[in-house]
């Protein structure tokens, strides 16, 4: 039997610490030897959860497609192999045997429907766990924003000081930002004329391009330049040095405003803004007929469209069916929670081990700082050297504290968030049918990213992780009747 070996770590830090790859490879090779399986190719990915693709995973799929005699993948466990349901479907189409060594499970097209369903649930929670870690990063960025520190790349006119993690004025580009505001505030310059002025001055963006109108306008609308910034829809006072006054900023905003611009009416109807036309790609809008009947139709923004009209009450029923598609029975939810709790123990042990290791590194750095401070008092090292090394060590301590908090929060949130998602899936349909139109809209915005309407048929796109729940629910419907309680006899 021929197989490929696949190993993956989810962060550069794990690779630096030598944590996961060697351990995975050793486990999989021992398993192959024990089961008389010949490993003909090995693939390894070291990437973050945010990376758009996995180079080696793609090469592995291509290799398996071109070498049909190799039908086995050896991998440590579910969350090492998949990052989304598309990966699952892609591998299933290749008619493979997937050996999840640590989970003592083999998945193939011949697997029992019960095993496939449980595998789908594990896939759902693996993806949700990755999203959890991403949420912890977002939480750290929010905390940074609340301290008045911009948590992303510095805007044009500023630069990031990566040594002490601050935003500083860029002496090369900041004067041109101030000049932009001053010129536009006169009312005699348009965005186009500002483009020409900056091009004549040789001003370019970080990627080496001249500044276009689409770049200049956001600069002129950014409150960052007078000392505040917007992060995730909320405005914060910044600790960075402003380039302009608030008065100058407000004057520019008054000139930028376009009087008489019609206001959107999408809030007047329950489902506008949620749908696109499946025939031409335009938005689906609504209008009221005879003062009481609401009909939805294509805006016809690209020309006349033959998409038929649909009544709001008919559209409401179709959305109800879409919400119902993620409904999960209570006994299934309770059983999955119990299964998750059992499988969580390994993740918890890993987090506790990492927290212990990071605390040791933190304490070692503190010992160095204390020792260097004593050497400074004794005159062994000078003030300049003390300030340099202590700043570097404290910066590293801050990074370690952030990692510790991330692991501790992941420990607390993993089961809680998984349970909340499952409970919403259990109750979403009953919530929907009881809500008022505006509340239905909020629930649909939470569950769906967009929908397409084509010839009175609604095609949904669920947000993560509800897309996985919808797929798992479809899989459950195919289970034999005797497996309906989802509890294996063995």
C-alpha positions as CSV (number, residue, x, y, z in Angstrom):
1,X,0.0,0.0,0.0
2,X,1.4,3.4,-1.0
3,X,0.7,6.6,0.8
4,X,1.7,10.2,1.1
5,X,2.5,11.8,4.4
6,X,1.1,15.3,5.3
7,X,2.2,17.4,8.3
8,X,1.3,21.0,9.1
9,X,1.8,23.6,11.8
10,X,-0.4,26.7,12.1
11,X,2.2,29.3,13.0
12,X,5.8,30.4,12.4
13,X,6.3,30.4,16.2
14,X,5.6,26.6,16.4
15,X,8.2,26.0,13.7
16,X,10.8,28.1,15.4
17,X,10.3,26.3,18.7
18,X,10.6,23.0,16.8
19,X,7.2,22.0,18.2
20,X,5.0,20.1,15.8
21,X,6.5,19.0,12.5
22,X,9.1,16.5,13.8
23,X,6.6,15.0,16.2
24,X,4.0,14.6,13.5
25,X,6.5,13.0,11.0
26,X,7.8,10.6,13.6
27,X,4.2,9.5,14.6
28,X,3.2,9.0,10.9
29,X,6.3,7.1,9.9
30,X,5.9,4.7,12.9
31,X,2.3,4.1,11.9
32,X,3.3,3.4,8.3
33,X,5.9,0.9,9.3
34,X,3.6,-0.8,11.8
35,X,0.8,-1.2,9.1
36,X,3.1,-2.1,6.2
37,X,2.4,1.1,4.3
38,X,5.0,2.6,2.0
39,X,5.4,6.4,2.2
40,X,6.3,7.5,-1.3
41,X,6.1,11.3,-0.8
42,X,6.1,13.7,2.1
43,X,4.4,17.2,2.2
44,X,4.9,19.8,4.9
45,X,3.2,23.2,5.4
46,X,4.3,25.9,7.9
47,X,1.8,28.7,7.6
48,X,-0.5,30.9,9.6
49,X,-4.2,30.7,9.8
50,X,-4.5,33.9,7.8
51,X,-2.5,32.7,4.8
52,X,-4.6,32.4,1.7
53,X,-3.4,29.0,0.6
54,X,-1.1,26.1,1.5
55,X,1.5,25.5,-1.1
56,X,2.3,21.9,-0.1
57,X,-1.3,20.9,0.3
58,X,-2.0,22.0,-3.3
59,X,1.1,20.1,-4.5
60,X,-0.1,17.0,-2.6
61,X,-3.6,17.2,-4.3
62,X,-1.9,17.5,-7.7
63,X,0.4,14.6,-6.9
64,X,-2.5,12.3,-5.9
65,X,-4.4,13.3,-9.0
66,X,-1.5,12.3,-11.2
67,X,-0.5,9.2,-9.3
68,X,-3.7,7.1,-9.1
69,X,-1.8,4.1,-7.5
70,X,-1.3,6.2,-4.4
71,X,-4.6,6.2,-2.5
72,X,-3.7,6.9,1.1
73,X,-3.0,10.1,3.1
74,X,-1.4,9.7,6.5
75,X,-2.0,12.7,8.8
76,X,-2.0,13.3,12.5
77,X,-5.6,14.5,13.0
78,X,-8.5,16.3,11.4
79,X,-7.4,19.9,12.1
80,X,-3.9,19.3,10.5
81,X,-5.4,18.3,7.1
82,X,-8.4,20.6,6.6
83,X,-9.0,24.3,6.9
84,X,-12.4,24.4,5.3
85,X,-15.1,22.2,3.9
86,X,-13.9,22.8,0.3
87,X,-10.7,20.8,1.2
88,X,-12.9,18.0,2.5
89,X,-14.9,17.8,-0.7
90,X,-11.7,18.1,-2.9
91,X,-10.1,15.1,-1.2
92,X,-13.3,13.1,-1.2
93,X,-13.5,13.4,-5.0
94,X,-10.1,11.8,-5.3
95,X,-11.5,8.6,-3.7
96,X,-8.8,8.3,-1.0
97,X,-8.3,6.7,2.3
98,X,-7.5,9.3,5.0
99,X,-5.8,7.8,8.0
100,X,-6.2,10.1,11.0
101,X,-3.5,8.4,13.1
102,X,-4.0,10.2,16.4
103,X,-7.8,9.9,16.2
104,X,-7.5,6.2,15.3
105,X,-9.9,6.8,12.4
106,X,-9.9,6.0,8.7
107,X,-12.2,7.9,6.4
108,X,-13.1,6.9,2.8
109,X,-16.1,6.7,0.6
110,X,-16.8,3.3,2.0
111,X,-17.0,4.6,5.6
112,X,-20.2,4.3,7.5
113,X,-22.5,7.4,7.2
114,X,-22.2,7.8,11.0
115,X,-18.4,8.0,10.8
116,X,-18.7,10.6,8.0
117,X,-21.0,12.7,10.0
118,X,-18.8,12.7,13.1
119,X,-15.8,13.5,10.8
120,X,-17.8,16.5,9.4
121,X,-18.4,17.7,13.0
122,X,-14.7,17.5,13.8
123,X,-14.0,19.4,10.6
124,X,-16.4,22.1,11.7
125,X,-14.8,22.5,15.1
126,X,-11.3,22.4,13.7
127,X,-12.2,25.4,11.5
128,X,-13.9,27.1,14.4
129,X,-10.8,26.7,16.6
130,X,-8.7,28.4,13.9
131,X,-11.2,31.2,13.8
132,X,-11.0,31.4,17.7
133,X,-7.2,32.1,17.5
134,X,-7.9,34.7,14.8
135,X,-10.5,36.3,17.2
136,X,-7.9,36.5,19.9
137,X,-5.6,38.4,17.6
138,X,-8.5,40.8,16.9
139,X,-9.1,41.1,20.6
140,X,-5.5,42.1,21.1
141,X,-5.7,44.7,18.3
142,X,-8.9,46.1,19.9
143,X,-7.1,46.5,23.3
144,X,-4.3,48.3,21.5
145,X,-6.8,50.6,19.9
146,X,-8.4,51.4,23.3
147,X,-4.9,52.4,24.5
148,X,-4.8,55.0,21.7
149,X,-2.3,53.0,19.6
150,X,-3.1,52.3,15.9
151,X,-2.9,48.5,15.6
152,X,-2.1,48.2,11.9
153,X,0.2,49.5,9.3
154,X,0.8,53.3,9.6
155,X,-1.2,55.5,7.2
156,X,0.6,57.4,4.4
157,X,2.6,60.2,6.1
158,X,3.6,58.0,9.1
159,X,5.8,55.0,9.6
160,X,5.8,52.0,12.0
161,X,8.7,51.9,14.5
162,X,8.9,48.1,14.9
163,X,11.5,48.3,17.6
164,X,9.4,50.1,20.2
165,X,6.0,49.4,18.5
166,X,4.9,53.0,17.9
167,X,3.6,55.1,15.0
168,X,6.0,58.0,14.0
169,X,5.8,60.9,11.6
170,X,7.5,60.1,8.3
171,X,9.6,63.2,7.5
172,X,9.5,62.4,3.7
173,X,5.8,62.1,3.2
174,X,4.2,63.9,6.1
175,X,4.7,67.4,4.6
176,X,2.8,66.4,1.5
177,X,-0.1,65.2,3.5
178,X,-0.3,68.6,5.3
179,X,0.1,70.3,1.9
180,X,-2.8,68.2,0.5
181,X,-5.1,69.4,3.3
182,X,-4.1,73.0,2.9
183,X,-4.6,73.1,-0.8
184,X,-7.9,71.3,-0.8
185,X,-9.2,73.5,2.0
186,X,-8.9,76.5,-0.3
187,X,-11.7,75.1,-2.5
188,X,-9.6,75.7,-5.6
189,X,-8.2,72.2,-6.0
190,X,-10.0,69.1,-7.1
191,X,-8.8,65.5,-6.4
192,X,-7.5,65.4,-10.0
193,X,-5.5,68.6,-9.6
194,X,-4.0,67.2,-6.3
195,X,-3.0,64.1,-8.3
196,X,-1.1,66.3,-10.8
197,X,0.5,68.4,-8.1
198,X,1.8,65.3,-6.2
199,X,3.0,63.7,-9.4
200,X,4.9,66.8,-10.3
201,X,6.5,66.7,-6.8
202,X,7.4,63.0,-7.4
203,X,5.4,61.8,-4.5
204,X,4.7,58.0,-4.6
205,X,3.1,55.4,-2.3
206,X,4.9,52.7,-0.5
207,X,4.5,50.3,-3.5
208,X,6.1,52.9,-5.8
209,X,3.0,54.2,-7.6
210,X,1.9,57.8,-8.0
211,X,-1.1,58.6,-5.8
212,X,-4.4,58.3,-7.6
213,X,-7.8,59.9,-6.7
214,X,-8.8,56.7,-5.0
215,X,-5.9,57.0,-2.7
216,X,-6.0,60.7,-2.0
217,X,-9.7,60.9,-1.1
218,X,-9.4,58.4,1.8
219,X,-6.4,60.4,3.1
220,X,-8.5,63.5,3.1
221,X,-11.3,61.7,5.0
222,X,-9.0,60.0,7.6
223,X,-9.3,61.5,11.2
224,X,-5.9,59.9,11.9
225,X,-4.2,63.1,10.7
226,X,-5.7,65.3,13.4
227,X,-5.1,62.8,16.2
228,X,-8.0,60.3,16.2
229,X,-8.6,57.0,14.3
230,X,-11.5,54.6,13.5
231,X,-11.0,50.9,14.3
232,X,-13.9,48.5,13.7
233,X,-16.4,51.3,13.4
234,X,-15.4,53.0,16.7
235,X,-13.5,56.2,16.9
236,X,-10.6,56.4,19.4
237,X,-8.3,59.3,20.5
238,X,-4.7,58.5,19.4
239,X,-1.4,58.9,21.2
240,X,0.4,59.6,17.9
241,X,1.5,63.1,16.7
242,X,-1.2,64.8,14.6
243,X,-0.2,66.5,11.3
244,X,-3.1,68.9,11.0
245,X,-5.7,70.7,13.2
246,X,-9.2,69.5,13.7
247,X,-10.5,72.8,12.2
248,X,-8.6,72.1,9.0
249,X,-9.9,68.6,8.8
250,X,-13.5,69.8,9.3
251,X,-13.1,72.4,6.6
252,X,-11.9,69.7,4.1
253,X,-14.9,67.5,5.0
254,X,-17.3,70.3,4.3
255,X,-15.8,70.7,0.8
256,X,-15.8,66.9,0.2
257,X,-19.5,66.6,1.0
258,X,-21.9,66.4,-1.9
259,X,-25.1,68.2,-1.2
260,X,-28.3,66.6,-2.3
261,X,-27.0,63.1,-2.5
262,X,-30.0,60.8,-2.2
263,X,-30.2,58.6,0.9
264,X,-30.5,54.9,0.8
265,X,-33.9,53.5,1.4
266,X,-32.8,49.9,1.9
267,X,-33.7,50.1,5.6
268,X,-37.4,50.7,4.6
269,X,-37.8,47.0,3.6
270,X,-36.9,43.8,5.4
271,X,-34.7,42.0,2.8
272,X,-33.1,44.7,0.6
273,X,-29.3,44.6,0.7
274,X,-29.3,40.9,1.2
275,X,-29.9,39.8,-2.4
276,X,-28.3,39.9,-5.8
277,X,-29.8,39.1,-9.1
278,X,-28.7,35.7,-10.4
279,X,-29.1,36.8,-14.0
280,X,-27.2,40.1,-14.2
281,X,-25.5,40.5,-10.8
282,X,-27.3,43.7,-9.9
283,X,-28.9,44.3,-6.5
284,X,-32.4,43.2,-5.7
285,X,-34.5,46.1,-4.5
286,X,-38.1,46.5,-3.3
287,X,-41.1,48.7,-3.9
288,X,-44.6,49.0,-2.4
289,X,-47.6,48.6,-4.7
290,X,-51.1,49.9,-3.9
291,X,-49.8,51.2,-0.5
292,X,-49.5,47.7,1.1
293,X,-48.0,45.0,-1.2
294,X,-44.2,44.8,-1.2
295,X,-42.5,43.2,-4.3
296,X,-38.8,42.5,-4.8
297,X,-37.1,42.8,-8.2
298,X,-33.8,43.5,-9.9
299,X,-32.7,47.1,-10.1
300,X,-31.9,46.7,-13.8
301,X,-28.7,48.6,-13.2
302,X,-27.0,47.0,-16.3
303,X,-30.0,47.3,-18.5
304,X,-33.4,45.6,-18.7
305,X,-33.5,42.3,-16.8
306,X,-36.2,39.6,-17.1
307,X,-35.9,38.5,-13.4
308,X,-39.5,38.0,-12.2
309,X,-41.0,39.9,-9.3
310,X,-41.4,38.1,-6.0
311,X,-43.8,39.0,-3.1
312,X,-42.2,39.8,0.3
313,X,-44.2,37.0,2.1
314,X,-42.9,34.4,-0.5
315,X,-39.4,35.6,0.0
316,X,-39.9,35.4,3.8
317,X,-40.8,31.7,3.5
318,X,-37.7,31.0,1.3
319,X,-35.4,32.7,3.9
320,X,-37.1,30.6,6.6
321,X,-36.2,27.4,4.8
322,X,-32.6,28.6,4.5
323,X,-32.5,29.2,8.2
324,X,-34.1,25.9,8.9
325,X,-31.3,24.2,6.9
326,X,-28.9,24.7,9.8
327,X,-31.4,23.5,12.5
328,X,-29.9,20.7,14.6
329,X,-31.9,18.6,17.0
330,X,-31.3,19.0,20.8
331,X,-30.1,15.4,21.4
332,X,-27.6,15.8,18.6
333,X,-26.4,19.1,20.0
334,X,-26.0,17.6,23.5
335,X,-24.1,14.6,22.2
336,X,-21.8,16.8,20.1
337,X,-21.0,19.0,23.1
338,X,-20.1,15.9,25.1
339,X,-17.9,14.6,22.2
340,X,-16.2,18.0,21.9
341,X,-15.5,18.1,25.6
342,X,-13.7,14.7,25.4
343,X,-11.7,15.7,22.3
344,X,-10.8,19.1,23.9
345,X,-8.5,17.5,26.5
346,X,-5.6,17.2,24.2
347,X,-5.8,20.8,23.1
348,X,-6.1,21.9,26.7
349,X,-2.9,20.0,27.6
350,X,-1.1,21.6,24.7
351,X,-2.1,25.1,25.7
352,X,-1.1,24.5,29.4
353,X,2.3,23.2,28.2
354,X,2.8,26.3,26.0
355,X,1.8,28.6,28.8
356,X,4.3,27.0,31.2
357,X,7.0,27.2,28.6
358,X,6.3,30.9,27.8
359,X,6.2,31.8,31.5
360,X,9.6,30.3,31.9
361,X,10.9,32.4,29.0
362,X,9.3,35.5,30.5
363,X,10.9,34.9,33.9
364,X,14.3,34.3,32.3
365,X,14.1,37.6,30.6
366,X,13.1,39.3,33.9
367,X,16.2,37.8,35.5
368,X,18.3,39.2,32.7
369,X,16.7,42.7,33.2
370,X,17.3,42.6,37.0
371,X,20.9,41.4,36.5
372,X,21.6,44.1,33.9
373,X,20.1,46.8,36.2
374,X,22.5,45.7,39.0
375,X,25.4,45.8,36.5
376,X,24.4,49.4,35.5
377,X,24.3,50.5,39.2
378,X,27.8,48.9,39.7
379,X,29.1,50.7,36.6
380,X,29.8,47.5,34.7
381,X,27.6,48.6,31.8
382,X,26.8,52.2,30.8
383,X,23.3,53.8,30.6
384,X,23.2,53.6,26.7
385,X,23.7,49.8,26.7
386,X,21.2,49.4,29.6
387,X,18.5,51.3,27.8
388,X,19.1,49.4,24.6
389,X,19.0,45.8,26.0
390,X,16.3,46.5,28.5
391,X,14.0,47.9,25.8
392,X,14.5,44.8,23.7
393,X,13.9,42.4,26.5
394,X,10.8,44.2,27.7
395,X,9.5,44.2,24.1
396,X,10.0,40.5,24.0
397,X,8.2,40.1,27.4
398,X,5.2,42.1,25.9
399,X,5.1,39.7,23.0
400,X,5.3,36.7,25.3
401,X,2.5,38.1,27.5
402,X,0.3,38.4,24.4
403,X,1.0,34.8,23.5
404,X,0.2,33.6,27.0
405,X,-3.1,35.5,27.0
406,X,-4.0,34.1,23.6
407,X,-3.5,30.5,24.7
408,X,-5.4,31.1,28.0
409,X,-8.3,32.7,26.1
410,X,-8.3,29.9,23.6
411,X,-8.6,27.5,26.5
412,X,-11.6,29.4,27.9
413,X,-13.3,30.1,24.6
414,X,-13.0,26.9,22.6
415,X,-15.9,25.0,24.1
416,X,-18.0,28.1,25.0
417,X,-18.0,29.4,21.4
418,X,-18.6,25.9,20.0
419,X,-21.6,25.4,22.3
420,X,-23.0,28.8,21.5
421,X,-22.8,28.1,17.8
422,X,-24.5,24.8,18.1
423,X,-27.2,26.3,20.4
424,X,-27.9,29.0,17.8
425,X,-28.1,26.3,15.1
426,X,-30.6,24.4,17.2
427,X,-32.8,27.5,17.8
428,X,-32.3,29.8,14.8
429,X,-35.4,28.7,12.9
430,X,-37.7,29.1,15.8
431,X,-36.3,32.6,16.5
432,X,-36.7,33.6,12.8
433,X,-40.4,32.7,12.5
434,X,-41.2,34.7,15.7
435,X,-39.3,37.8,14.9
436,X,-40.4,41.1,13.4
437,X,-39.0,41.9,9.9
438,X,-36.2,44.2,11.1
439,X,-35.1,41.5,13.6
440,X,-35.3,38.8,10.9
441,X,-32.9,41.0,8.8
442,X,-30.4,41.1,11.7
443,X,-30.5,37.3,12.1
444,X,-30.0,36.8,8.3
445,X,-27.1,39.2,8.3
446,X,-25.5,37.1,11.1
447,X,-26.0,33.8,9.3
448,X,-25.5,34.7,5.6
449,X,-22.9,36.6,3.6
450,X,-25.0,37.0,0.5
451,X,-27.8,35.3,-1.4
452,X,-28.7,35.1,-5.1
453,X,-32.2,35.2,-6.4
454,X,-32.8,33.5,-9.8
455,X,-36.2,32.7,-11.2
456,X,-37.9,32.8,-7.8
457,X,-35.2,30.4,-6.4
458,X,-33.0,31.5,-3.5
459,X,-29.4,30.4,-3.4
460,X,-27.7,31.1,0.0
461,X,-24.1,31.6,1.0
462,X,-23.7,30.9,4.7
463,X,-21.1,32.6,6.8
464,X,-18.5,30.5,8.6
465,X,-19.1,28.3,10.5
466,X,-22.7,28.0,9.6
467,X,-21.8,26.8,6.1
468,X,-20.2,23.7,7.8
469,X,-23.3,23.1,9.9
470,X,-25.5,23.2,6.8
471,X,-23.2,20.7,5.1
472,X,-23.1,18.4,8.2
473,X,-26.9,18.7,8.5
474,X,-27.2,17.5,4.9
475,X,-24.9,14.6,5.7
476,X,-27.0,13.7,8.8
477,X,-30.1,13.4,6.7
478,X,-28.5,10.6,4.8
479,X,-27.8,8.5,7.9
480,X,-29.6,5.2,8.2
481,X,-32.7,5.2,10.5
482,X,-31.1,3.1,13.1
483,X,-28.2,5.6,13.5
484,X,-30.6,8.5,14.1
485,X,-29.5,8.8,17.8
486,X,-25.9,9.3,16.5
487,X,-24.5,7.0,19.1
488,X,-22.3,4.2,17.7
489,X,-23.2,0.7,18.9
490,X,-19.6,-0.2,19.2
